[in-house]
């Protein structure tokens, strides 16, 4: 089996998470600057087989698209251009950043480590991926 990559897209950072090859566990992989994302993925795909991309879908509380949806769509378009054979899936990302912050607060990390925004983005991507895996099990 191949891995699945998930993205928590932001204009400053993209949190990236990945499954193990058996698609049992979701793990935070890294955070990358949006301008470096395609090169990061090209390098990653030289080493690992990826079967799908999961992108966090930015929504308002009422379910409508948030302002950042246009940026996530732009990222999706770049992914399609660079990796046309890899299918994309969208997952509602409402509350993932808050859930990530809560997980960090409960982890016992020191205050300086808890304030690391890259950690929040990576954990949010992991939550997005975990949700995708749970809702798509056969």
Secondary structure, 3 states (H helix, E strand, C coil): CCEEEEEEECCCCEEEEEECCCCCCEEEEEEECHHHHHHHHHHHHHHCCEEEEEEEECECCCCCECCCHHHHHHHHHHHHHHCCCCEEEEEECCCHHHHHHHHHHHCCCCHHHHCCHHHHHHHHHHHHHHHHHHHCCC
